[in-house]
Amino acid sequence: MTLKSEEDLEIPTEPGIPLKRLPISVTGDSRRVITRPFLMNAHRVSTLLERLDGLDESAVEEELREVYASYEQRHDDLPERFLEHFQTGARLVKFDKPWSGKRQLLGGAYMTMEYAIDAAALFNPSIVAHPDQTGAAPGAVRILMSLRATGEGHVSSLVFRTGTIDGGGELTLDPPPRRFYTARIAPDRQYNKSLYRQKLAEMVIAGEVVDQVLSEVPDLFTLPQIAEVVTRHLFEAAPAGERDLALRTILSIAQSNYHVDIDVKAPLSELVIFPLSTDESHGIEDVRLTRFVADDGKVTYYGTYTAYNGARVLPMLMSTTNFRRFEFHSLNGSGAANKGMALFPRKIGGRFVMCTRIDGENLFISTSDAVHFWNDPQLLVKPKFPWELMQIGNCGAPIETPEGWILLTHGVGPVRTYAIGAMLLDLQDPLKIRGHLREPLIVPEGEEREGYVPNVVYTCGAMLHGKNLYIPYAKADHSASVAVVPVAALLKRLLS
């Protein structure tokens, strides 16, 4: 047996397509932190509050001054966060002593921790035109890049970077943020009982317990209303078993459909959307941004992503028109399973269109009259070339050109090597493939092979501007860079 050199083992790239890697590296920074609740368990919280209750007021004030002196330069909203975390802990253990405001703030400080949002990795980017083009020069466009940020415990959240592509095609990113602003759930979300029942049935949660819980809430109900009913039934149920699981699932679906409001003063590059629901507790993963233009010209930014709770994945859709209010909804139906959903940026034939990978291996196309419900997926393509034989997936929203939809794909080959390729779909019938690259566009090279997950390049969405296709991509699930491809050369190769 003859051992091959590393050069012989490299995957060849598609010939005839000049691809330029930009000298851009987007990396994490352990100095960028947010605050999170630090609630170990009810016993620990109760013990802490008892100890704090024994401090005299002067000691409370002195300790609080020291906390502010050490941390207020790192965060803009410490008092609000301390109070919020104290109230959460007090509710957990039913603590109701009449404490002073300063003692409550100190209690909240003990129940707060810092979290380095992207200390472990900053990767899996997607890119769209920025919602605010104020100040962009003629021929230039401001861009918004979403990224998956990972910190302690490999919990993933969503962050953003901004930048500009100038008239000459050069892309520059704005300086990274020094601080982060974390979004919080708004409490006034309402849920439709019939749609809620349908989602539970899709998750194979049905029967007497569902009927009983839903009979005790109105046709339009809020999270506190369903939480109160479920909590009451949980106390009545056995601590384990199918009934307990059903009750917890009923509540988790409500917690997974919510909206957040963002401070209008916070720049987008300082915004963090940290996991806020039970189903997202282990991460908001691989957001694929789409700048969607409706038939009437209205623009909505959608982001398909995977919510992960450590045991299962839940397909989700984020939407916003102004990046100040975000709606989060679970995706429903047989066409919204598994991972890797990418929404087309406009309707085709009067219907929403989505590229999905419902079986974990092959690509499908689904259409729908409602963006949150997807059924009857149709097979688009199976892995066919050596570099993608393990599985094929999409790499974000398809990109419209006069020749068709450019769909970037990722393929998994030998030694779990991820590479990025491309297909061309018919404009009117995206199930018709007009071209499919035999070799990938981007393969991991040199230092791109080394990182948290070796031998992986991956993107969640590219952007066409002028004559070029800009492809931000992750390197070994650690950091991100950008490659540029002349779109004419890519189309020529796809059509040949």
C-alpha positions in Angstrom: 0.0 0.0 0.0 1.4 3.4 -1.0 0.7 6.4 1.2 -0.4 9.5 -0.7 0.9 12.9 0.0 -1.4 15.6 1.4 -1.3 17.3 -2.0 -2.6 14.1 -3.6 -5.4 13.9 -1.1 -6.8 17.4 -1.7 -10.2 17.7 -3.4 -9.9 19.4 -6.8 -11.9 22.5 -7.3 -14.0 23.4 -10.3 -11.8 24.6 -13.2 -12.4 27.8 -15.1 -13.9 29.7 -12.2 -11.6 32.3 -10.7 -12.2 32.4 -7.0 -10.5 35.0 -4.8 -10.2 34.6 -1.0 -10.3 38.0 0.6 -7.9 38.9 3.4 -10.7 39.0 5.9 -10.8 37.0 9.1 -13.8 37.2 11.5 -12.8 35.8 14.8 -14.2 35.6 18.3 -13.0 37.7 21.2 -13.2 36.5 24.8 -13.3 40.1 26.0 -16.9 40.6 24.6 -19.3 39.4 27.3 -23.0 39.5 28.2 -24.8 38.9 31.5 -26.8 35.8 32.1 -28.8 34.4 35.0 -26.7 32.3 37.4 -29.3 30.2 39.2 -27.8 26.9 40.3 -31.0 25.3 41.8 -33.8 26.3 44.2 -31.9 25.1 47.3 -28.8 27.2 46.4 -30.9 30.3 45.7 -32.8 29.9 48.9 -29.6 29.5 50.9 -28.1 32.6 49.2 -31.1 34.7 50.0 -31.0 33.7 53.6 -27.3 34.6 53.9 -27.9 38.0 52.2 -30.8 38.7 54.6 -28.4 38.5 57.5 -26.1 41.3 56.1 -26.6 44.8 57.6 -27.5 47.5 55.1 -24.1 49.2 55.2 -22.4 46.0 54.2 -24.9 45.6 51.4 -24.2 49.1 50.1 -20.4 48.7 50.3 -20.5 45.4 48.4 -22.8 46.8 45.7 -20.5 49.8 45.2 -17.6 47.4 44.6 -19.6 45.3 42.2 -20.5 48.4 40.1 -16.9 49.7 40.2 -15.7 46.4 38.8 -18.4 45.7 36.2 -20.3 48.8 35.1 -17.7 49.7 32.5 -18.4 46.3 30.8 -22.2 46.6 30.6 -24.8 49.3 30.0 -27.7 47.7 31.8 -26.4 46.2 35.1 -29.1 47.5 37.4 -31.9 46.3 35.1 -30.2 42.9 34.7 -29.5 42.5 38.5 -33.1 43.3 39.3 -34.5 41.0 36.7 -32.3 38.1 37.9 -33.2 38.7 41.6 -36.9 38.6 40.7 -36.4 35.4 38.8 -34.6 33.8 41.8 -37.2 35.1 44.3 -40.1 33.7 42.2 -38.3 30.3 42.0 -38.2 30.0 45.8 -41.3 32.1 46.6 -39.1 34.6 48.5 -41.2 37.7 49.5 -39.4 39.5 52.3 -39.6 43.4 51.9 -36.0 44.0 50.9 -34.6 47.5 50.0 -33.8 48.2 46.4 -30.1 48.0 47.0 -30.3 44.6 48.7 -32.4 43.3 45.8 -29.7 44.6 43.3 -27.0 42.9 45.3 -29.0 39.6 45.4 -29.3 39.9 41.6 -25.6 40.4 41.3 -25.0 37.1 43.0 -27.4 35.5 40.6 -25.7 36.9 37.5 -22.7 35.6 35.5 -20.8 36.9 32.6 -20.8 34.9 29.4 -18.1 35.3 26.7 -20.5 35.1 23.7 -18.0 34.1 21.0 -14.9 33.1 23.0 -14.9 29.5 21.4 -15.9 30.3 17.8 -17.5 32.7 15.4 -18.6 30.9 12.3 -21.3 29.8 9.8 -22.0 33.3 8.3 -24.7 34.5 5.9 -24.9 37.9 4.2 -27.6 40.3 3.0 -28.1 43.9 2.1 -28.3 46.0 5.2 -31.8 47.3 6.0 -30.5 50.9 6.2 -28.6 52.1 3.1 -28.2 55.7 4.4 -24.8 57.0 3.5 -24.0 54.4 0.9 -22.1 55.9 -2.0 -23.4 55.4 -5.6 -22.7 51.9 -6.7 -21.9 50.8 -3.1 -24.1 48.7 -0.8 -24.0 48.4 3.0 -24.1 44.7 4.1 -25.3 42.8 7.2 -23.6 39.5 8.1 -25.1 37.1 10.6 -22.8 34.7 12.5 -23.1 31.8 14.8 -21.3 32.7 18.0 -20.2 30.0 20.5 -19.0 30.3 24.0 -18.8 28.2 27.2 -20.7 24.9 27.0 -20.9 25.2 23.2 -24.1 27.2 23.4 -24.7 29.0 20.1 -26.3 32.4 19.7 -26.8 34.9 16.8 -24.7 38.0 16.3 -24.2 40.4 13.5 -21.4 42.3 11.7 -21.8 45.2 9.3 -19.7 46.5 6.4 -19.7 47.9 2.9 -19.1 46.7 -0.7 -17.9 49.8 -2.6 -18.4 50.7 -6.2 -15.2 48.9 -7.2 -16.4 45.7 -5.5 -14.1 45.8 -2.5 -15.7 44.6 0.7 -14.7 46.0 4.1 -16.1 45.2 7.5 -16.8 47.8 10.2 -14.9 47.5 13.4 -16.2 44.8 15.7 -18.4 45.8 18.6 -16.9 46.4 22.1 -20.2 45.6 23.9 -23.2 43.5 23.2 -26.9 44.2 23.8 -29.0 41.1 24.5 -32.6 40.7 23.4 -35.3 39.8 25.8 -38.7 38.1 25.3 -41.7 40.4 25.1 -44.4 39.0 27.4 -47.5 39.8 25.3 -47.3 37.0 22.6 -50.6 35.3 21.8 -51.1 31.8 20.4 -53.9 30.4 18.2 -55.3 27.2 19.9 -56.1 25.3 16.6 -52.6 26.0 15.1 -51.1 25.0 18.4 -52.9 21.7 18.4 -51.8 21.0 14.9 -48.1 21.6 15.8 -48.4 19.2 18.8 -50.0 16.5 16.6 -47.0 16.8 14.1 -44.7 16.2 17.1 -46.8 13.1 17.9 -48.1 14.8 21.1 -51.8 14.2 21.2 -54.5 12.6 23.3 -56.2 13.3 26.6 -53.5 15.5 28.2 -53.5 17.9 25.2 -57.3 18.1 25.1 -57.3 18.7 28.9 -54.7 21.5 28.8 -56.1 23.3 25.7 -59.6 23.2 27.1 -58.5 25.4 30.0 -57.1 28.2 27.8 -59.0 30.6 25.5 -58.8 30.4 21.7 -56.1 33.1 21.8 -53.9 32.6 24.8 -50.6 34.0 26.2 -47.5 32.3 27.5 -48.4 33.0 31.2 -51.8 31.5 30.6 -50.5 28.2 29.2 -47.7 28.1 31.7 -50.1 28.4 34.6 -52.2 25.5 33.3 -49.3 23.2 32.5 -47.5 24.0 35.8 -50.7 23.1 37.7 -51.0 19.8 35.9 -47.3 19.0 36.3 -47.8 19.1 40.1 -50.7 16.7 39.7 -48.8 14.3 37.4 -46.3 11.6 38.3 -42.7 13.0 38.1 -41.9 10.9 35.0 -43.7 9.1 32.2 -45.5 10.0 29.0 -47.9 12.4 30.7 -45.1 14.4 32.2 -43.3 14.6 28.8 -46.4 15.7 27.0 -47.0 18.5 29.5 -43.4 19.8 29.2 -43.6 19.6 25.4 -46.9 21.6 25.4 -45.1 24.4 27.4 -41.9 24.3 25.4 -43.8 25.0 22.1 -45.2 28.2 23.6 -41.7 29.2 24.8 -40.3 28.6 21.3 -42.8 30.9 19.6 -42.1 34.5 20.9 -41.0 37.9 19.9 -38.3 40.3 21.1 -38.1 44.1 21.0 -34.7 45.7 20.6 -33.6 49.1 22.0 -33.7 51.5 19.0 -30.3 53.0 20.1 -28.5 49.7 19.8 -26.4 49.3 16.6 -27.1 46.0 14.9 -23.4 44.9 15.3 -24.0 45.1 19.1 -27.1 42.9 19.1 -27.0 39.4 20.5 -29.9 37.0 20.2 -29.1 34.5 22.9 -31.2 31.3 23.3 -34.4 32.3 25.0 -36.6 29.2 24.9 -36.3 25.7 26.3 -36.0 24.2 22.8 -33.1 26.6 22.1 -31.4 25.9 25.4 -28.3 24.5 23.7 -28.2 26.8 20.8 -29.6 28.9 17.9 -27.7 27.2 15.1 -26.9 28.2 11.5 -29.2 31.1 10.7 -29.7 31.4 6.9 -30.8 35.1 6.3 -33.1 35.9 3.4 -34.0 39.4 2.2 -37.5 38.5 1.0 -39.4 40.9 -1.3 -43.2 40.4 -1.5 -45.3 41.0 -4.6 -46.2 44.5 -3.4 -42.5 45.3 -2.8 -42.5 45.0 1.0 -39.2 43.7 2.3 -39.1 41.2 5.2 -35.9 39.7 6.5 -36.4 36.0 7.3 -33.9 33.7 9.0 -34.4 30.0 9.0 -32.4 28.2 11.8 -32.3 25.1 14.0 -33.2 25.3 17.7 -31.4 22.6 19.7 -32.1 21.6 23.2 -29.4 19.0 23.6 -31.6 16.1 22.5 -33.6 17.2 19.5 -33.7 19.8 16.8 -36.6 22.1 16.0 -36.8 24.0 12.7 -37.5 27.6 13.3 -38.1 30.9 11.4 -37.1 34.3 12.6 -38.6 37.4 10.9 -38.2 41.1 11.1 -39.0 44.2 8.9 -36.8 46.7 10.9 -34.4 44.7 13.1 -36.0 46.2 16.1 -38.8 43.7 16.6 -38.1 40.0 15.8 -40.7 37.3 15.6 -39.7 33.7 16.3 -42.0 30.8 15.2 -41.6 27.1 14.8 -41.8 25.7 11.2 -44.5 23.1 10.7 -45.3 20.3 8.4 -43.6 17.3 6.6 -41.5 19.7 4.6 -40.0 21.4 7.7 -38.0 18.6 9.3 -34.4 18.0 10.2 -31.9 20.9 9.4 -30.8 23.2 6.6 -33.9 25.1 5.4 -33.4 27.9 2.9 -36.2 30.3 1.9 -36.3 31.6 -1.7 -36.2 35.4 -1.7 -39.5 35.8 -3.5 -42.6 33.8 -4.3 -42.7 31.6 -7.4 -46.1 31.1 -9.0 -47.7 32.9 -6.1 -46.3 30.5 -3.5 -43.4 30.6 -1.0 -40.6 28.2 -1.9 -38.1 26.5 0.4 -35.1 24.3 -0.2 -34.9 21.7 2.6 -33.0 18.5 3.6 -35.7 16.6 5.5 -33.9 13.3 5.6 -30.4 14.5 6.4 -28.9 13.4 3.1 -30.8 14.7 0.0 -32.1 18.1 -1.1 -35.9 18.7 -1.5 -38.1 21.6 -2.6 -41.3 22.5 -0.8 -43.9 25.1 -1.6 -46.5 26.8 0.6 -49.2 29.4 0.8 -48.1 30.2 4.4 -44.5 30.7 5.4 -44.8 28.8 8.6 -46.4 25.6 7.2 -44.6 23.3 4.7 -45.9 20.0 3.3 -45.4 17.6 0.3 -41.6 18.1 -0.2 -40.4 17.0 -3.7 -36.9 15.5 -4.2 -34.5 17.8 -5.9 -31.2 16.0 -6.0 -29.3 13.2 -4.3 -25.5 13.2 -3.7 -23.9 12.2 -7.0 -20.2 13.4 -7.1 -17.4 12.0 -5.0 -16.9 15.1 -2.9 -20.6 15.0 -1.7 -21.4 11.3 -1.5 -22.0 11.3 2.2 -24.6 14.0 2.2 -25.6 17.2 0.3 -27.2 20.3 1.8 -28.0 23.9 0.8 -25.8 26.9 1.7 -28.5 29.5 2.2 -31.1 31.3 0.2 -30.9 30.8 -3.6 -29.6 33.8 -5.6 -31.7 35.1 -8.5 -30.0 35.7 -11.9 -31.4 36.0 -15.4 -30.2 32.5 -16.1 -31.8 30.9 -13.0 -31.4 30.5 -9.3 -27.8 29.9 -8.1 -28.1 27.5 -5.2 -24.9 27.1 -3.2 -24.6 23.6 -1.7 -22.3 21.9 0.7 -21.2 18.3 0.3 -19.6 15.9 2.7 -16.9 13.6 1.4 -14.1 11.3 2.7 -12.8 12.0 6.2 -15.9 14.2 6.8 -14.5 16.9 4.6 -17.1 19.7 3.9 -16.8 21.6 0.6 -19.0 24.2 -1.0 -20.4 23.7 -4.5 -23.2 25.2 -6.7 -26.2 24.3 -8.7 -28.4 26.3 -11.1 -32.2 25.9 -10.9 -34.8 27.0 -13.4 -36.4 30.4 -12.5 -40.0 29.2 -13.0 -39.6 25.6 -11.9 -36.9 25.2 -9.3 -37.2 21.4 -9.4 -35.6 21.6 -12.8 -31.8 21.6 -12.5 -30.0 23.5 -15.3 -26.5 22.9 -14.0 -24.6 21.2 -11.2 -20.8 21.6 -10.7 -18.9 18.4 -10.8 -16.2 19.8 -8.5 -16.6 22.2 -5.5 -16.0 25.9 -5.6 -14.4 26.1 -2.2 -12.5 23.4 -0.3 -10.7 23.7 3.0 -7.0 24.7 2.3 -4.0 25.2 4.6 -5.0 26.8 7.9 -8.7 26.6 6.9 -8.4 22.8 7.7 -7.4 23.4 11.3 -9.9 24.3 14.0 -12.7 23.1 16.3 -14.0 20.8 13.5 -11.2 20.1 11.0 -11.6 20.1 7.2 -14.8 22.1 7.0 -15.8 25.1 5.0 -19.4 26.1 5.3 -21.6 29.1 4.4 -25.2 29.9 5.4 -25.8 32.4 2.6 -24.1 34.5 -0.1 -24.9 37.8 -1.8 -24.8 39.1 -5.4 -23.7 42.6 -6.0 -22.6 44.0 -9.3 -20.5 41.4 -11.2 -19.5 39.4 -8.2 -20.9 36.8 -5.8 -19.7 37.3 -2.3 -19.5 34.1 -0.3 -18.8 34.4 3.5 -17.7 31.1 4.8 -16.7 29.4 8.1 -13.3 27.8 8.5 -13.2 24.6 10.6 -16.1 25.8 12.7 -13.8 28.3 14.3 -13.7 31.6 12.4 -15.0 33.1 9.1 -13.7 34.6 5.9 -15.1 35.8 2.5 -14.5 34.6 -1.0 -15.5 36.4 -4.3 -16.5 34.7 -7.5 -17.3 36.5 -10.8 -20.9 35.5 -11.4 -20.5 35.4 -15.2 -17.8 32.8 -14.9 -19.8 30.7 -12.5 -22.9 30.8 -14.7 -20.9 29.9 -17.8 -19.5 26.9 -16.0 -22.9 25.8 -14.7 -24.5 26.1 -18.1 -21.7 24.2 -19.8 
